[in-house]
Amino acid sequence: QRKTSESDAESDEGSVGLPPLQDGKKPAWQDEDDNDHTDEDKCVCTDGPPVHKMARKVDSDQLRKKYTKIMGVPKWAEQTEAEKPSDDEEDDEILRKATRFVGDSKNLPTNTLQIHKCTPLAFESRENSVLKSVEFHPSSQVALVAGLSGTATICQVDGKTNAKIQAVHFDRFPIHCAHFSHDGREIWVGSSQKDHMFCYDMMAGKTTQIRFPKGLNITNAKQFYVSPDGQYFVVTGRFGEIHVVSAKSKECLYTLKMNKQVKSVAFTTNGSSMYTIGGSDICIWDMNSRRCQHRFTDHGCIDGLSLAASPNGQFLASGSDSGVVNVYETSKLLETRYPAPLKEFMNLTTEVTQLKFNCTSELLAMSSSFKPNAVKMVHFPSLTAFSNFPGKHDFRYSNCIDISPNSGYFLCGNNLGTAHLFRLKHY
């Protein structure tokens, strides 16, 4: 029997070190001496009785199991072909890429939008106040929520708890508009009831007031828009004024003017051109020459309320008081004063107050704050509305919307103080 055991041991000599793991995984830990044997090394000389080589093999297995139990299996030893990631893993992957980058993937499918509802932002600490502004940070995993309570709340966006990080309150200052600065270091807030703005420096934790010269006749800052290059922001006036303010010095650089009150502003991606809408007219401004390059009439519009320019520069969307959203090809806007829209969307029946393109220009979100659940998503370039959205989701009255820089999330703030967060699974 002893000879038989030794013969079996010799036949197993090639695998004395560590037996192969299942699923093609590499050993998590291995003793180099385990594989360093010769035919003469049948037993190890110790002070006690001889230890057979098979006993060494058992000891090696026990050591490996003990190591794995205590330390776990390192990532380099895991199976290379990972299983399909779960929703949580996909959330983590999205949040690790907060920049304006979308990996190689197929185009956004039509008809059905793959979407998952997450916990609302700062849900446990929310205030029962009307929200007027929501926005994702340009580079970090946070978002801004602000409203008529005068509080701007900075929230973590992890797709799970979405907890509050910090809240900044502005006394007797109901917030109607709030934005991050281009570099993400500051928060700017404006109100319809005050002729000044506030700037909060998140790094220094300091709040400063932004005042404008009396001669500019700026009676409120309920609407202001930050340029894509971060050099300036514009504040609209009551009589068609468009005040261009330096983002650095907070001083007014110059003023442009339309014939009617400006209701919305949109920029091209590089910030060289600006679109403004007032009444039924849309103006295209050259920001370098500070002149109106072209003016055209929005098709079928009496009072335009909202604008959005696609990041790829191909489309311009305009929303009116009748609920119609017109989509134009920007390449054809300069040809005539009465361009025909590429598509007219009539999915909304009340005033279109919000329009937002995603970073790939494949998705356009539109909403109205005058009717419950008046939120729709449109697919590009097929120019069709997604039939399954909003579905059974209860938005109440949607006052503000935003899409994250990498298109992974959609955010909607309502009249009850809730900032609904949705995961766009395609991105």
ROMISE-481445 format. One record per residue (C-alpha): x, y, z; residue in three letters; residue number from 1. Coordinates in pm, 1 decimal. Example, Ala and Ser with C-alpha at 12.3 -4.5 7.8 and 13.67 -1.06 7.14 Angstrom:
ROMISE-481445
      east     north        up  resn  resi
    1230.0    -450.0     780.0   ALA     1
    1367.0    -106.0     714.0   SER     2
//
This chain:
ROMISE-481445
      east     north        up  resn  resi
       0.0       0.0       0.0   GLN     1
     289.4     235.9      74.8   ARG     2
     431.0     176.9    -271.0   LYS     3
      91.0     238.4    -422.1   THR     4
      59.5     571.2    -239.0   SER     5
     405.2     679.1    -348.6   GLU     6
     319.4     581.8    -704.9   SER     7
       0.7     789.7    -689.3   ASP     8
     195.0    1080.3    -546.6   ALA     9
     448.6    1057.7    -830.4   GLU    10
     168.0    1060.0   -1086.6   SER    11
      36.1    1380.6    -927.7   ASP    12
     379.4    1544.9    -913.4   GLU    13
     287.9    1803.3   -1178.8   GLY    14
       3.0    1936.7    -962.8   SER    15
     152.5    1915.2    -616.4   VAL    16
     169.1    2298.3    -583.3   GLY    17
    -190.0    2416.7    -629.4   LEU    18
    -477.9    2241.4    -804.3   PRO    19
    -636.3    2433.8   -1090.4   PRO    20
    -933.6    2649.7    -995.6   LEU    21
   -1272.1    2626.5   -1160.6   GLN    22
   -1400.7    2876.1   -1416.7   ASP    23
   -1048.3    2941.9   -1543.4   GLY    24
    -952.5    3159.2   -1244.5   LYS    25
    -590.6    3200.3   -1143.6   LYS    26
    -484.5    3116.7    -786.4   PRO    27
    -532.0    3406.2    -546.8   ALA    28
    -216.0    3303.6    -357.1   TRP    29
      56.9    3055.2    -430.2   GLN    30
     373.9    2945.0    -250.9   ASP    31
     663.4    2932.7    -496.6   GLU    32
     826.6    2653.5    -293.1   ASP    33
     527.6    2429.6    -356.2   ASP    34
     635.6    2375.4    -715.1   ASN    35
    1005.1    2343.2    -635.6   ASP    36
    1037.6    1966.3    -590.8   HIS    37
    1254.5    1687.6    -727.4   THR    38
    1212.3    1312.6    -732.3   ASP    39
    1429.0    1290.8    -421.0   GLU    40
    1207.9    1532.7    -234.8   ASP    41
     950.7    1270.5    -135.6   LYS    42
     950.4    1387.5     226.1   CYS    43
    1075.1    1680.5     428.9   VAL    44
    1328.2    1627.8     704.6   CYS    45
    1215.7    1779.3    1034.0   THR    46
    1283.2    1711.4    1398.7   ASP    47
     971.8    1495.7    1409.5   GLY    48
     864.1    1210.5    1188.1   PRO    49
     888.5    1246.2     808.1   PRO    50
     607.3    1441.2     640.9   VAL    51
     484.2    1290.3     318.3   HIS    52
     453.4    1510.3      11.4   LYS    53
      73.1    1463.5      -5.1   MET    54
      51.0    1613.3     342.0   ALA    55
     235.2    1920.7     206.6   ARG    56
     -30.8    1944.2     -62.7   LYS    57
    -310.9    1941.6     198.9   VAL    58
    -127.8    2206.5     402.4   ASP    59
     -96.2    2422.2      90.2   SER    60
    -469.5    2396.6      23.0   ASP    61
    -548.8    2489.8     381.1   GLN    62
    -317.8    2791.0     369.5   LEU    63
    -473.2    2909.1      46.2   ARG    64
    -827.5    2874.2     184.7   LYS    65
    -729.9    3059.5     500.7   LYS    66
    -572.7    3342.4     300.7   TYR    67
    -876.1    3372.5      76.2   THR    68
   -1112.5    3373.0     373.9   LYS    69
    -923.6    3651.9     549.6   ILE    70
    -808.7    3868.0     258.5   MET    71
   -1059.2    3780.7     -12.6   GLY    72
    -985.0    3707.7    -376.6   VAL    73
    -791.7    3996.0    -535.3   PRO    74
    -934.2    4148.0    -853.5   LYS    75
    -639.4    4036.6   -1064.5   TRP    76
    -724.4    3675.4    -986.9   ALA    77
   -1090.7    3700.5   -1072.3   GLU    78
   -1237.6    3562.9   -1391.1   GLN    79
   -1161.2    3793.5   -1681.5   THR    80
   -1501.1    3760.5   -1844.9   GLU    81
   -1720.0    3950.4   -1597.9   ALA    82
   -2088.7    3886.4   -1568.2   GLU    83
   -2338.8    4142.2   -1686.6   LYS    84
   -2326.2    4436.1   -1441.7   PRO    85
   -2618.7    4509.7   -1216.4   SER    86
   -2798.0    4844.1   -1203.3   ASP    87
   -2590.3    4951.4    -901.6   ASP    88
   -2265.3    4863.0   -1077.8   GLU    89
   -2377.7    5058.4   -1382.1   GLU    90
   -2457.3    5355.5   -1157.6   ASP    91
   -2105.9    5345.5   -1011.7   ASP    92
   -1953.9    5327.1   -1358.7   GLU    93
   -2154.1    5627.6   -1473.5   ILE    94
   -2062.9    5831.9   -1169.3   LEU    95
   -1693.5    5761.2   -1221.2   ARG    96
   -1724.7    5936.8   -1556.9   LYS    97
   -1862.6    6278.0   -1467.3   ALA    98
   -1714.1    6451.3   -1768.6   THR    99
   -1885.3    6507.2   -2103.1   ARG   100
   -1777.0    6169.9   -2236.8   PHE   101
   -1984.5    5883.3   -2364.8   VAL   102
   -1816.4    5553.2   -2434.3   GLY   103
   -1848.9    5351.4   -2750.8   ASP   104
   -2207.8    5231.0   -2765.7   SER   105
   -2491.3    5191.5   -3008.0   LYS   106
   -2727.9    5474.1   -3084.8   ASN   107
   -3017.6    5543.6   -2852.1   LEU   108
   -3305.3    5306.9   -2942.0   PRO   109
   -3635.9    5453.5   -3055.3   THR   110
   -3989.5    5402.5   -2919.8   ASN   111
   -3901.0    5277.2   -2570.2   THR   112
   -3680.3    5466.2   -2325.4   LEU   113
   -3496.4    5244.9   -2076.3   GLN   114
   -3534.7    5440.9   -1753.2   ILE   115
   -3520.3    5362.5   -1381.3   HIS   116
   -3654.1    5581.1   -1102.0   LYS   117
   -3407.4    5650.3    -820.3   CYS   118
   -3448.0    5803.5    -476.8   THR   119
   -3525.3    6176.7    -508.9   PRO   120
   -3240.8    6413.7    -426.7   LEU   121
   -3210.7    6498.4     -55.0   ALA   122
   -3549.1    6333.0      -2.3   PHE   123
   -3520.2    6298.9     376.1   GLU   124
   -3420.2    6662.6     426.7   SER   125
   -3630.1    6823.4     154.9   ARG   126
   -3840.8    7130.5     222.0   GLU   127
   -4204.5    7160.5     121.4   ASN   128
   -4126.5    7451.3    -106.2   SER   129
   -4168.8    7507.8    -476.8   VAL   130
   -3852.5    7415.6    -667.5   LEU   131
   -3749.6    7654.1    -943.5   LYS   132
   -3405.9    7533.3   -1047.2   SER   133
   -3217.1    7203.3   -1065.8   VAL   134
   -2877.4    7149.9   -1224.8   GLU   135
   -2600.8    6890.2   -1234.0   PHE   136
   -2246.4    6992.4   -1150.3   HIS   137
   -2028.3    7015.5   -1464.5   PRO   138
   -1761.9    6774.9   -1336.2   SER   139
   -1850.9    6627.9    -994.0   SER   140
   -2107.8    6377.0    -872.0   GLN   141
   -2335.4    6641.1    -720.8   VAL   142
   -2641.2    6843.2    -818.7   ALA   143
   -2798.8    7173.1    -718.2   LEU   144
   -3159.9    7211.0    -604.8   VAL   145
   -3307.8    7554.8    -529.4   ALA   146
   -3649.7    7713.0    -487.1   GLY   147
   -3874.2    7974.3    -333.8   LEU   148
   -3764.4    7890.9      21.4   SER   149
   -3440.8    8076.1     -53.6   GLY   150
   -3229.2    7766.5       5.7   THR   151
   -2985.4    7618.6    -243.3   ALA   152
   -2909.4    7255.2    -159.8   THR   153
   -2607.1    7065.7    -288.1   ILE   154
   -2677.6    6692.6    -311.3   CYS   155
   -2468.3    6384.6    -373.6   GLN   156
   -2574.1    6195.4    -686.3   VAL   157
   -2499.1    5826.0    -633.9   ASP   158
   -2825.2    5681.5    -764.6   GLY   159
   -2899.3    5528.8    -422.1   LYS   160
   -2940.0    5760.2    -121.1   THR   161
   -2864.7    6089.2    -302.1   ASN   162
   -2811.3    6257.4      33.0   ALA   163
   -2776.4    6626.9     107.8   LYS   164
   -2418.7    6754.3     129.9   ILE   165
   -2475.8    7118.8     212.4   GLN   166
   -2752.3    7377.9     218.3   ALA   167
   -2698.9    7751.2     169.9   VAL   168
   -2980.9    7984.0     273.1   HIS   169
   -3031.0    8335.8     139.7   PHE   170
   -3248.3    8547.5     370.1   ASP   171
   -3559.4    8702.2     215.6   ARG   172
   -3442.3    8588.5    -126.7   PHE   173
   -3679.9    8345.5    -302.8   PRO   174
   -3468.5    8174.2    -568.7   ILE   175
   -3610.1    8159.5    -921.1   HIS   176
   -3289.0    8071.4   -1104.2   CYS   177
   -2965.8    7902.6    -993.2   ALA   178
   -2659.5    7782.9   -1181.5   HIS   179
   -2312.5    7645.8   -1120.1   PHE   180
   -2028.1    7849.0   -1261.9   SER   181
   -1847.2    7692.9   -1557.6   HIS   182
   -1561.1    7566.8   -1337.9   ASP   183
   -1805.7    7440.4   -1075.3   GLY   184
   -1653.2    7643.7    -792.0   ARG   185
   -1936.9    7890.9    -747.2   GLU   186
   -2316.2    7893.4    -725.8   ILE   187
   -2505.3    8191.0    -866.2   TRP   188
   -2867.0    8258.5    -767.2   VAL   189
   -3122.9    8512.2    -887.6   GLY   190
   -3474.0    8612.9    -785.8   SER   191
   -3776.0    8775.8    -947.1   SER   192
   -3820.1    8995.3    -639.3   GLN   193
   -3469.7    9142.6    -611.2   LYS   194
   -3255.3    9359.6    -837.0   ASP   195
   -2935.3    9184.3    -734.2   HIS   196
   -2786.1    8833.7    -732.5   MET   197
   -2578.3    8627.7    -491.6   PHE   198
   -2260.9    8431.0    -552.9   CYS   199
   -2158.7    8150.7    -318.3   TYR   200
   -1796.1    8033.4    -331.1   ASP   201
   -1804.0    7664.6    -239.3   MET   202
   -1429.6    7645.3    -178.5   MET   203
   -1416.0    7942.8      57.4   ALA   204
   -1767.8    7903.8     196.7   GLY   205
   -1827.4    8273.6     133.0   LYS   206
   -2134.9    8453.5      -2.2   THR   207
   -2105.8    8780.9    -194.0   THR   208
   -2373.2    9004.3    -340.7   GLN   209
   -2371.2    9091.9    -710.9   ILE   210
   -2511.8    9440.1    -771.0   ARG   211
   -2571.3    9604.4   -1105.8   PHE   212
   -2549.7    9974.7   -1196.4   PRO   213
   -2879.8   10159.6   -1164.7   LYS   214
   -2855.0   10277.1   -1524.5   GLY   215
   -2900.4    9921.9   -1653.8   LEU   216
   -3259.0    9910.4   -1524.2   ASN   217
   -3219.0    9552.0   -1403.0   ILE   218
   -3518.4    9509.2   -1174.2   THR   219
   -3475.4    9135.0   -1117.4   ASN   220
   -3258.9    8837.9   -1209.1   ALA   221
   -3523.2    8568.2   -1239.2   LYS   222
   -3363.1    8457.8   -1565.6   GLN   223
   -2992.7    8435.1   -1637.3   PHE   224
   -2789.4    8198.9   -1852.5   TYR   225
   -2425.3    8088.9   -1832.7   VAL   226
   -2220.5    8074.3   -2153.4   SER   227
   -2063.8    7736.5   -2244.1   PRO   228
   -1711.0    7879.8   -2235.2   ASP   229
   -1767.1    8019.0   -1885.8   GLY   230
   -1654.1    8370.1   -1975.7   GLN   231
   -1983.9    8543.0   -1901.3   TYR   232
   -2349.4    8504.5   -1814.4   PHE   233
   -2644.5    8702.7   -1949.0   VAL   234
   -2928.7    8862.2   -1753.3   VAL   235
   -3248.0    8952.9   -1936.9   THR   236
   -3439.3    9275.9   -1876.7   GLY   237
   -3803.1    9383.8   -1901.4   ARG   238
   -3779.2    9563.5   -2234.5   PHE   239
   -3571.4    9330.6   -2448.3   GLY   240
   -3232.7    9401.7   -2288.5   GLU   241
   -2971.0    9127.4   -2277.2   ILE   242
   -2700.3    9224.7   -2029.7   HIS   243
   -2372.4    9037.3   -2079.3   VAL   244
   -2190.8    9009.9   -1744.2   VAL   245
   -1831.9    8897.2   -1686.6   SER   246
   -1821.2    8571.5   -1492.0   ALA   247
   -1494.3    8675.2   -1329.1   LYS   248
   -1546.5    9038.9   -1229.7   SER   249
   -1930.4    9024.6   -1218.3   LYS   250
   -1939.0    9355.3   -1408.2   GLU   251
   -2164.0    9423.7   -1706.7   CYS   252
   -1957.7    9416.3   -2025.9   LEU   253
   -2221.4    9532.6   -2273.2   TYR   254
   -2593.2    9518.4   -2347.5   THR   255
   -2778.2    9382.2   -2649.8   LEU   256
   -3143.4    9453.1   -2724.6   LYS   257
   -3440.9    9288.1   -2891.6   MET   258
   -3767.3    9459.3   -2981.6   ASN   259
   -3963.5    9247.9   -2732.5   LYS   260
   -3897.1    9106.0   -2389.1   GLN   261
   -3657.3    8812.4   -2404.7   VAL   262
   -3814.9    8494.8   -2268.1   LYS   263
   -3530.1    8248.6   -2322.6   SER   264
   -3164.6    8225.4   -2428.4   VAL   265
   -2957.0    7941.8   -2575.5   ALA   266
   -2592.0    7920.1   -2680.2   PHE   267
   -2404.5    7722.5   -2940.4   THR   268
   -2155.4    7473.7   -2797.1   THR   269
   -1850.6    7698.3   -2839.1   ASN   270
   -2035.9    8008.2   -2718.6   GLY   271
   -1965.6    8206.2   -3036.1   SER   272
   -2336.6    8246.2   -3114.9   SER   273
   -2642.4    8306.8   -2899.9   MET   274
   -3012.4    8252.4   -2970.1   TYR   275
   -3280.6    8465.5   -2804.5   THR   276
   -3658.2    8446.7   -2835.9   ILE   277
   -3910.2    8723.4   -2773.4   GLY   278
   -4265.3    8725.3   -2902.6   GLY   279
   -4259.4    8531.2   -3227.9   SER   280
   -3904.9    8633.4   -3324.5   ASP   281
   -3578.9    8446.7   -3274.1   ILE   282
   -3250.6    8635.4   -3306.3   CYS   283
   -2910.0    8485.1   -3377.9   ILE   284
   -2632.0    8692.3   -3219.9   TRP   285
   -2265.2    8691.1   -3310.8   ASP   286
   -2095.3    8726.4   -2972.9   MET   287
   -1765.8    8837.1   -3125.9   ASN   288
   -1907.5    9128.8   -3324.6   SER   289
   -2191.6    9183.8   -3072.2   ARG   290
   -2443.3    9216.4   -3353.6   ARG   291
   -2764.5    9042.7   -3454.3   CYS   292
   -2658.1    8815.2   -3736.5   GLN   293
   -3008.1    8708.9   -3838.0   HIS   294
   -3367.9    8726.0   -3722.4   ARG   295
   -3646.8    8490.1   -3819.9   PHE   296
   -4006.2    8416.3   -3724.0   THR   297
   -4081.3    8106.1   -3521.1   ASP   298
   -4333.1    7907.4   -3724.6   HIS   299
   -4688.8    7934.2   -3589.2   GLY   300
   -4570.1    8101.6   -3271.1   CYS   301
   -4732.4    8400.4   -3098.6   ILE   302
   -4532.2    8407.0   -2777.1   ASP   303
   -4214.3    8199.7   -2755.2   GLY   304
   -4109.5    8085.8   -2408.8   LEU   305
   -3815.2    7846.1   -2431.2   SER   306
   -3512.0    7758.2   -2643.6   LEU   307
   -3255.5    7476.2   -2657.7   ALA   308
   -2962.0    7425.1   -2894.0   ALA   309
   -2825.1    7074.8   -2951.4   SER   310
   -2458.7    7018.5   -2854.5   PRO   311
   -2375.3    6887.2   -3201.8   ASN   312
   -2489.8    7217.8   -3350.7   GLY   313
   -2746.7    7063.4   -3584.5   GLN   314
   -3076.3    7147.7   -3415.6   PHE   315
   -3255.4    7435.6   -3246.6   LEU   316
   -3574.0    7368.0   -3049.0   ALA   317
   -3824.9    7637.7   -2954.8   SER   318
   -4128.6    7610.7   -2728.0   GLY   319
   -4432.6    7837.8   -2736.6   SER   320
   -4729.2    7931.8   -2520.3   ASP   321
   -4954.0    7700.1   -2723.4   SER   322
   -4758.2    7387.4   -2625.2   GLY   323
   -4596.2    7338.9   -2966.9   VAL   324
   -4224.4    7262.4   -2990.9   VAL   325
   -4058.2    7341.5   -3324.0   ASN   326
   -3728.5    7179.0   -3420.8   VAL   327
   -3516.2    7353.4   -3684.3   TYR   328
   -3203.7    7257.4   -3872.1   GLU   329
   -2954.7    7529.2   -3783.9   THR   330
   -2786.9    7504.2   -4125.1   SER   331
   -3103.7    7641.7   -4288.7   LYS   332
   -3189.6    7920.7   -4045.9   LEU   333
   -2984.6    8189.3   -4221.2   LEU   334
   -3147.8    8128.5   -4558.3   GLU   335
   -3484.1    8291.9   -4491.0   THR   336
   -3681.8    8490.4   -4238.2   ARG   337
   -3954.4    8226.9   -4238.4   TYR   338
   -3785.5    7887.3   -4213.0   PRO   339
   -4000.4    7576.1   -4200.2   ALA   340
   -3941.5    7356.6   -3895.6   PRO   341
   -3801.7    7009.4   -3945.4   LEU   342
   -4063.6    6879.6   -3702.3   LYS   343
   -4350.8    7017.5   -3494.3   GLU   344
   -4417.8    6837.0   -3166.1   PHE   345
   -4764.2    6876.9   -3016.1   MET   346
   -4725.7    6638.4   -2723.7   ASN   347
   -4773.2    6920.5   -2472.2   LEU   348
   -5095.4    7120.4   -2453.7   THR   349
   -4985.4    7406.2   -2226.1   THR   350
   -4697.1    7655.1   -2224.4   GLU   351
   -4360.0    7491.6   -2291.7   VAL   352
   -4143.4    7621.8   -2008.6   THR   353
   -3840.6    7389.7   -2026.4   GLN   354
   -3633.4    7236.3   -2307.4   LEU   355
   -3310.4    7041.5   -2266.2   LYS   356
   -3090.0    6837.0   -2504.0   PHE   357
   -2861.1    6562.3   -2377.0   ASN   358
   -2488.2    6565.5   -2452.5   CYS   359
   -2513.7    6335.2   -2756.3   THR   360
   -2803.2    6531.3   -2912.5   SER   361
   -3007.0    6207.5   -2924.5   GLU   362
   -3256.4    6311.6   -2660.1   LEU   363
   -3469.3    6622.7   -2605.5   LEU   364
   -3659.9    6668.4   -2280.7   ALA   365
   -3956.2    6906.8   -2280.9   MET   366
   -4190.2    7007.6   -2001.6   SER   367
   -4462.5    7248.5   -1896.3   SER   368
   -4515.0    7380.5   -1545.4   SER   369
   -4883.6    7453.6   -1612.3   PHE   370
   -5015.1    7096.9   -1616.6   LYS   371
   -4946.8    6787.4   -1401.6   PRO   372
   -4707.1    6530.0   -1548.4   ASN   373
   -4645.3    6741.6   -1858.8   ALA   374
   -4301.0    6596.2   -1931.8   VAL   375
   -4199.8    6429.0   -2257.1   LYS   376
   -3884.4    6286.2   -2414.4   MET   377
   -3810.3    6298.8   -2787.6   VAL   378
   -3568.3    6077.6   -2979.8   HIS   379
   -3324.7    6215.4   -3237.8   PHE   380
   -3274.6    6185.4   -3528.2   PRO   381
   -3598.3    5986.7   -3573.2   SER   382
   -3792.3    6282.0   -3425.1   LEU   383
   -4036.3    6059.4   -3237.9   THR   384
   -4160.9    6086.6   -2880.6   ALA   385
   -4100.1    5795.7   -2643.2   PHE   386
   -4434.5    5627.3   -2581.5   SER   387
   -4344.0    5487.6   -2237.0   ASN   388
   -4245.4    5818.9   -2078.0   PHE   389
   -4357.8    5957.9   -1839.9   PRO   390
   -4577.3    5649.8   -1801.2   GLY   391
   -4709.3    5611.9   -1447.1   LYS   392
   -4449.6    5841.1   -1291.2   HIS   393
   -4613.0    6122.0   -1096.0   ASP   394
   -4415.9    6442.7   -1148.9   PHE   395
   -4693.8    6676.3   -1033.0   ARG   396
   -4613.3    7021.3   -1177.0   TYR   397
   -4266.8    7013.9   -1332.0   SER   398
   -4092.6    7349.6   -1286.9   ASN   399
   -3735.5    7263.3   -1383.3   CYS   400
   -3544.8    6983.9   -1556.9   ILE   401
   -3186.2    6889.4   -1635.4   ASP   402
   -2984.1    6604.2   -1786.7   ILE   403
   -2645.4    6510.9   -1640.3   SER   404
   -2328.5    6595.3   -1837.0   PRO   405
   -2280.2    6233.7   -1946.7   ASN   406
   -2655.0    6173.2   -1998.9   SER   407
   -2671.2    5906.6   -1728.2   GLY   408
   -2939.1    6084.7   -1524.2   TYR   409
   -3249.1    6298.0   -1572.2   PHE   410
   -3361.4    6538.1   -1299.2   LEU   411
   -3700.5    6703.0   -1254.3   CYS   412
   -3801.3    6945.5    -977.2   GLY   413
   -4168.4    7000.0    -896.5   ASN   414
   -4401.2    7231.4    -705.7   ASN   415
   -4390.0    7017.2    -388.6   LEU   416
   -4017.0    7044.9    -327.6   GLY   417
   -3927.0    6702.9    -469.7   THR   418
   -3637.5    6660.9    -712.1   ALA   419
   -3713.8    6338.3    -897.7   HIS   420
   -3406.0    6153.7   -1025.1   LEU   421
   -3416.1    5900.9   -1308.1   PHE   422
   -3142.9    5679.0   -1443.1   ARG   423
   -3115.6    5670.4   -1824.4   LEU   424
   -2991.2    5314.9   -1864.7   LYS   425
   -2862.3    5346.0   -2220.7   HIS   426
   -2580.2    5577.6   -2114.0   TYR   427
//
